[in-house]
């Protein structure tokens, strides 16, 4: 076998399974930069990322026999890396608790010698500002910046690894450069021990020619836009937010057509892509192909913890069993990567509630729950789904609720916006519901999209799913 002849992943996997260790070494060589970049992005620590990347490949080697779809090796490998990062973070949290106990012991015992590992010191203001910017810019931009500047990967490889279009990579690079450039002024200090690699990457970003901070080249879609739309491309403002697709492919396809016409700069899906409907895998395929930011909902959570189905009503539980059987290994691996929350441009996104620990399960319907949600918000504006009922909640003495189709958001008032549901509306309007938000004018607009509800209902009944789940699409109750 000649390993330098660019063999396919499938060929290398088959050779590895046959006992050829050199074949697996070739896989490691091929994907090590990508896996290391991903773990570095998640852990934000070079040495830890290298250890976790190594563990990822060791586990992949041990579990390679269980991989059924060898053409999906990369997403499978990425899912392993994500699980290993999560395990590492949990272990680190335990270690931090021990360190805190040591700090408290030292505080009550002044004669103990100073331990440099326990002396954190004051962070440099410049570095702290940069790190806050990185934390607040959102997972998508941060991942692309990390892979491009820290790992020096080309845009095409970043797109392949994150499974997003190259155009999305270019847009996120542009947005990230703009944010970091604004936050990095004035120039960084000459020496920041222990952070030299990060600072070097930021300096390299800032040293790029000024034209890289201008509007990126127009895509084919942008070229068809009106001149006024093109003029606003330098500062993307329109954000589309949707939720609760619930395996309803006709509804999702109709919304996608309207999204293409609306041309939002970013699209966020707040979870529950699956269940109830008959085509969960096809719906996952669309949101993945589109490169949207997708969060975990409670119906994705039961794929990770099937015991949760016991909490569902009988109709939802039967649909859940159907969904578990309809999902591919690739679908399940993707679901494992979904975050609980996202944030960008002073906006928080979550499936059910901003209350920590209740992100996917809490319904914001009572005034008590609304108040708890307002207190837990990390940004002045938060988008949620989960209840399938569109409404905006305003933090006033008595929480105010508005269901107006167009609303003006006051940035001085905490606001939680429920975006309704694409695939299972429950506000007596059967049309798919989603939101378009203009962050420049602070205007919120509920969009309703008609689709063939009769066809969606027929598919549910033909699949042997509870008839009620199809019939409620006709009445939205």
C-alpha positions in Angstrom: 0.0 0.0 0.0 1.3 3.5 -0.9 0.1 6.0 1.7 1.5 9.0 -0.1 -0.9 8.5 -3.0 -3.7 10.4 -1.3 -6.0 7.4 -0.6 -9.6 8.0 0.4 -10.7 8.0 4.0 -12.7 4.8 3.3 -9.6 3.0 2.0 -7.6 4.0 5.0 -10.3 3.0 7.4 -10.6 -0.4 5.7 -6.9 -0.9 5.9 -6.9 0.1 9.6 -9.6 -2.4 10.4 -7.4 -5.0 8.7 -4.6 -4.2 11.1 -2.5 -1.7 9.1 -1.4 0.8 11.7 0.3 3.0 9.1 -3.1 3.6 7.5 -4.5 5.0 10.8 -1.3 7.2 11.1 -2.2 8.6 7.7 -5.7 9.5 9.0 -4.1 11.2 12.0 -1.8 13.1 9.8 -4.7 14.2 7.6 -7.0 15.4 10.3 -4.8 16.4 13.2 -4.7 20.1 12.4 -8.5 20.2 12.1 -9.1 18.2 15.4 -6.5 20.3 17.2 -8.1 23.5 16.0 -11.5 22.3 17.1 -10.4 21.3 20.6 -8.4 24.5 21.0 -11.6 26.4 20.0 -13.6 24.6 22.6 -11.1 24.6 25.4 -9.2 27.8 24.7 -5.9 26.4 26.1 -3.2 25.0 23.9 -1.7 22.3 26.1 -5.1 21.0 27.1 -6.3 21.0 23.5 -3.3 19.0 22.4 -4.0 16.4 25.2 -7.6 16.1 24.3 -6.9 15.9 20.5 -4.6 13.0 21.3 -7.3 11.3 23.4 -9.7 11.8 20.5 -7.5 9.9 18.1 -6.9 7.1 20.6 -10.6 6.7 21.2 -11.3 6.8 17.4 -8.7 4.1 16.9 -10.4 1.9 19.6 -13.9 2.5 18.3 -13.3 2.5 14.6 -14.9 -0.9 14.2 -18.2 0.6 15.4 -18.3 3.3 12.6 -21.0 2.2 10.2 -21.0 5.0 7.7 -17.3 5.3 6.8 -18.0 8.1 4.4 -19.0 10.1 7.5 -15.7 9.7 9.3 -15.0 13.4 9.8 -18.3 14.2 11.5 -17.9 11.1 13.6 -14.4 12.1 14.6 -15.6 15.6 15.4 -18.3 14.2 17.7 -15.7 12.2 19.6 -13.6 15.4 20.0 -16.6 17.3 21.4 -17.4 14.5 23.9 -13.7 14.4 25.0 -13.7 18.2 25.5 -16.8 18.0 27.6 -15.3 15.3 29.8 -12.1 17.4 30.1 -14.1 20.5 31.2 -16.0 18.5 33.8 -12.7 17.1 35.2 -11.3 20.6 35.2 -14.2 21.9 37.1 -13.6 19.4 39.8 -9.9 20.5 39.9 -11.0 24.1 40.2 -13.0 23.3 43.2 -10.0 21.8 44.8 -7.9 24.9 43.9 -10.5 27.1 45.5 -10.4 25.1 48.7 -6.6 25.5 48.7 -7.0 29.2 48.2 -9.3 29.4 51.1 -6.9 27.4 53.3 -4.1 29.7 52.3 -6.2 32.8 53.2 -6.6 31.5 56.7 -3.0 30.5 57.0 -0.8 33.5 56.2 2.5 31.9 56.9 2.2 29.3 54.1 4.6 29.9 51.1 3.1 31.5 48.0 2.2 29.1 45.3 2.3 30.7 41.8 -0.4 28.3 40.6 -2.8 29.8 43.1 -1.8 33.4 42.5 -3.8 34.4 39.4 -2.9 38.1 39.5 -4.7 40.9 37.8 -5.4 40.3 34.1 -3.9 42.8 31.7 -6.7 45.3 30.6 -5.9 45.0 26.9 -6.0 41.2 27.0 -9.1 41.1 29.2 -10.9 43.4 26.6 -9.8 41.1 23.7 -10.9 38.0 25.5 -14.3 39.5 26.3 -14.7 40.4 22.7 -13.9 36.8 21.7 -16.3 35.4 24.2 -19.2 37.7 23.1 -18.8 37.3 19.3 -20.5 33.9 19.2 -19.4 30.4 18.6 -19.5 30.6 14.8 -17.1 33.5 14.5 -14.8 32.4 17.3 -14.4 29.0 15.7 -13.5 30.4 12.3 -11.1 33.0 13.7 -9.4 30.3 15.8 -9.0 27.9 12.9 -7.8 30.6 10.5 -5.4 32.6 12.7 -4.2 30.2 15.4 -4.1 27.1 13.2 -3.5 28.8 9.9 -6.0 26.6 8.0 -7.2 27.7 4.6 -10.8 28.8 4.3 -11.8 25.7 2.3 -10.6 23.3 5.0 -12.4 25.3 7.7 -15.6 25.1 5.7 -15.2 21.3 5.3 -14.5 20.8 9.0 -17.3 23.0 10.3 -19.6 21.7 7.6 -20.6 25.2 6.5 -20.3 27.0 3.1 -17.0 28.7 2.2 -19.0 31.9 1.9 -20.1 31.6 5.5 -16.5 31.2 6.5 -15.6 34.4 4.6 -18.4 36.3 6.2 -17.5 35.2 9.7 -13.9 36.1 9.2 -14.9 39.6 8.0 -17.2 40.1 11.0 -14.6 38.7 13.5 -11.8 40.9 12.1 -14.1 43.9 12.4 -14.9 43.2 16.0 -11.4 42.4 17.1 -10.0 45.4 15.2 -12.3 47.7 17.1 -11.5 46.1 20.5 -7.8 45.9 20.0 -7.1 49.6 19.9 -4.8 50.9 21.3 -1.9 48.6 20.6 -1.2 45.6 22.9 1.5 45.7 25.6 5.0 44.6 24.4 5.0 41.4 26.6 2.2 39.3 28.0 3.8 36.2 29.5 1.9 33.0 28.9 -0.4 34.4 26.2 2.2 35.0 23.5 0.6 32.8 20.9 -2.8 34.4 21.3 -1.3 37.9 21.2 0.8 37.0 18.2 -2.3 35.8 16.3 -4.2 39.0 17.1 -1.2 41.2 16.0 -1.1 39.2 12.8 -4.8 39.9 12.3 -4.4 43.6 12.9 -1.4 43.8 10.6 -3.5 42.7 7.6 -4.0 45.2 4.8 -6.9 47.6 5.5 -8.9 46.2 2.6 -9.5 43.0 4.6 -11.6 45.0 7.0 -13.8 46.3 4.2 -16.9 44.6 2.9 -16.1 41.1 1.7 -16.6 40.2 -2.0 -20.2 39.8 -2.9 -21.6 36.3 -3.3 -23.8 35.4 -6.2 -26.8 36.0 -3.9 -25.5 39.5 -2.9 -25.0 40.5 -6.6 -28.7 40.1 -7.2 -29.5 42.3 -4.3 -30.6 45.9 -4.7 -28.0 48.7 -4.4 -29.4 49.8 -1.0 -29.1 46.2 0.3 -25.5 46.0 -0.9 -24.7 49.3 0.8 -25.7 47.8 4.1 -23.6 44.6 3.7 -20.6 46.2 5.5 -22.5 46.0 8.8 -24.9 43.1 8.7 -28.1 44.0 10.6 -30.9 41.6 9.7 -31.2 38.5 11.8 -33.8 35.8 11.2 -34.7 33.6 14.2 -36.9 30.5 14.0 -37.6 27.5 16.2 -39.6 24.2 16.5 -39.5 22.8 13.0 -40.4 19.4 14.4 -39.7 17.3 11.3 -42.2 19.2 9.2 -40.5 19.3 5.9 -43.2 21.1 3.9 -43.2 24.0 6.5 -39.4 24.2 6.6 -39.1 24.3 2.8 -41.7 27.1 2.6 -39.9 29.1 5.2 -36.5 28.6 3.4 -38.0 30.2 0.3 -39.1 33.3 2.2 -35.7 33.4 4.0 -34.0 33.5 0.6 -36.2 36.4 -0.4 -35.7 38.3 2.9 -31.8 37.8 2.7 -31.1 38.0 6.4 -27.4 38.3 7.4 -27.6 35.6 10.0 -30.1 32.8 10.8 -30.6 31.2 14.2 -32.6 28.1 14.8 -33.5 27.7 18.5 -33.8 23.9 18.5 -36.5 21.2 18.1 -35.6 20.6 14.5 -37.0 17.0 15.0 -39.9 14.9 16.3 -43.7 15.0 15.7 -43.1 15.2 11.9 -42.2 12.4 9.5 -38.9 13.8 8.1 -36.5 14.7 10.9 -33.4 13.6 9.0 -34.3 15.7 5.9 -35.0 18.8 8.1 -31.6 18.3 9.8 -30.0 18.1 6.4 -31.4 21.5 5.4 -30.4 23.4 8.5 -26.9 21.8 8.3 -26.5 22.6 4.6 -27.6 26.2 5.2 -24.9 26.7 7.9 -27.4 28.2 10.4 -26.5 28.5 14.1 -28.6 25.7 15.6 -29.2 25.1 19.4 -30.3 22.1 21.3 -34.0 21.8 22.1 -35.7 19.4 24.4 -36.5 17.2 21.4 -32.9 16.9 20.5 -32.1 16.3 24.2 -34.1 13.1 24.3 -31.9 11.7 21.5 -29.0 12.1 23.9 -31.0 10.9 26.9 -33.8 8.5 25.6 -35.1 8.2 29.2 -36.5 11.7 28.8 -39.2 10.2 26.6 -40.9 8.9 29.8 -41.6 12.6 30.6 -43.5 13.1 27.3 -47.2 12.6 26.8 -48.2 9.4 25.0 -48.6 11.1 21.6 -45.2 12.9 21.7 -43.6 9.7 23.1 -44.8 7.6 20.1 -43.5 10.2 17.7 -40.2 10.1 19.6 -39.8 6.4 19.0 -40.4 7.0 15.3 -37.8 9.8 15.3 -35.1 7.7 17.0 -35.5 5.1 14.3 -35.5 7.6 11.5 -32.3 9.4 12.4 -29.0 8.3 10.9 -25.8 7.9 12.7 -24.7 11.2 11.2 -27.8 13.0 12.5 -27.2 11.7 16.0 -23.6 12.7 15.9 -24.6 16.2 14.8 -27.2 16.5 17.6 -24.4 15.8 20.1 -22.6 18.9 19.0 -25.5 21.3 19.5 -24.9 24.0 22.2 -27.6 25.1 24.7 -27.1 28.8 24.1 -25.6 31.3 21.7 -25.0 35.0 21.8 -24.0 37.7 19.3 -24.2 41.5 19.1 -25.8 41.9 22.5 -28.5 39.3 21.8 -28.9 36.0 23.7 -30.4 32.9 22.0 -31.8 29.8 23.9 -34.5 27.2 23.2 -36.7 27.5 26.3 -35.4 29.8 29.0 -32.2 31.9 29.8 -32.3 30.3 33.3 -29.2 28.2 33.7 -30.0 24.5 34.0 -33.5 25.1 32.5 -32.4 26.1 28.9 -34.4 23.4 27.1 -37.2 22.5 29.5 -38.7 25.6 31.1 -41.8 27.2 29.6 -42.0 31.0 29.9 -45.7 31.4 30.3 -46.4 32.5 33.9 -45.3 35.9 35.2 -43.2 34.2 37.8 -41.3 32.3 35.1 -41.0 35.4 33.0 -39.4 37.3 36.0 -37.0 34.5 36.5 -36.1 34.6 32.9 -35.5 38.4 33.0 -33.2 38.0 36.0 -31.1 35.3 34.3 -30.6 37.2 31.0 -27.0 37.9 30.0 -28.0 40.4 27.3 -30.8 43.0 27.0 -32.6 41.0 24.3 -33.2 37.2 24.3 -34.9 35.0 21.7 -36.6 31.8 22.8 -39.0 29.2 21.4 -40.4 26.0 23.1 -44.0 27.1 23.8 -44.9 27.4 20.1 -46.7 30.7 21.0 -45.3 33.9 19.5 -45.1 36.9 21.9 -42.7 39.4 23.2 -42.3 39.8 27.0 -41.1 43.1 28.5 -39.5 43.5 31.9 -41.7 46.0 33.6 -43.2 46.2 37.1 -45.8 43.7 35.8 -44.3 41.8 32.9 -45.9 43.1 29.7 -46.8 40.7 26.9 -47.3 41.8 23.3 -48.4 39.7 20.3 -48.2 42.6 17.8 -46.9 41.6 14.4 -44.4 44.5 14.4 -42.8 45.8 17.6 -40.2 48.3 18.5 -37.6 46.9 20.9 -36.3 49.3 23.6 -32.7 48.4 24.4 -33.1 49.8 27.9 -35.8 47.3 28.7 -35.0 43.6 29.0 -37.0 41.8 26.4 -37.7 38.1 25.8 -39.1 37.3 22.4 -40.7 33.9 21.7 -40.4 33.3 18.0 -43.3 30.8 17.7 -43.0 27.6 15.7 -42.3 26.7 12.1 -43.6 23.2 12.2 -46.1 23.1 15.0 -47.8 26.5 15.6 -50.1 26.6 18.6 -51.6 30.1 18.5 -54.6 29.2 16.2 -52.7 30.3 13.1 -51.6 27.3 11.1 -49.0 29.2 9.1 -45.4 28.7 10.0 -44.1 31.5 12.3 -40.6 33.0 12.5 -39.0 36.4 13.3 -37.0 39.0 11.4 -35.1 41.4 13.6 -33.3 44.5 12.4 -30.7 45.4 15.0 -30.1 48.9 13.4 -33.7 50.1 13.8 -34.5 47.7 16.7 -37.6 46.6 14.8 -39.0 43.1 15.4 -41.3 41.6 12.8 -43.2 38.3 13.0 -43.4 36.6 9.7 -46.1 34.0 8.8 -45.5 31.6 6.0 -48.3 29.5 4.3 -47.6 25.9 3.4 -49.5 22.8 2.5 -50.8 21.8 5.9 -53.0 19.1 4.4 -50.0 17.4 2.9 -48.0 17.6 6.1 -51.0 16.1 8.0 -51.3 13.3 5.4 -47.7 12.3 5.8 -48.0 12.0 9.6 -51.1 9.7 9.3 -49.5 7.6 6.5 -46.5 7.0 8.7 -48.7 5.5 11.4 -48.0 8.4 13.8 -50.8 9.6 16.1 -53.5 11.3 13.9 -53.8 14.1 16.5 -50.2 15.3 15.7 -51.3 15.8 12.1 -54.7 17.2 12.7 -53.4 19.9 15.0 -51.4 21.3 12.0 -54.7 22.3 10.5 -56.0 24.2 13.5 -52.8 25.2 15.3 -54.1 24.4 18.8 
